[in-house]
Amino acid sequence: MLDEEFLSEFGVKLKFYRIRRNYTQAQLGEMVEMSEHRISQIENGRCNITLKTVNRFSNALEVPASKLFVFEEI
């Protein structure tokens, strides 16, 4: 998988779990101390993130971090 595909798939998965929890991008951003614009960039696969950020998303969305990396389940 190419880097761009990986980032795009991660963004799709992040958006899936965000919507499942009924959070807006602004609400999730507030929870992980990140701007709404940055959340949008991540969800659209235009931004690389750190493992610390993955952990913040995992905690905020109450989903194991590993689920954010299982792309074929959606």
Helices and strands as residue ranges (DSSP letters): H 3-20, H 25-31, H 36-43, H 51-61, G 65-69, G 71-73
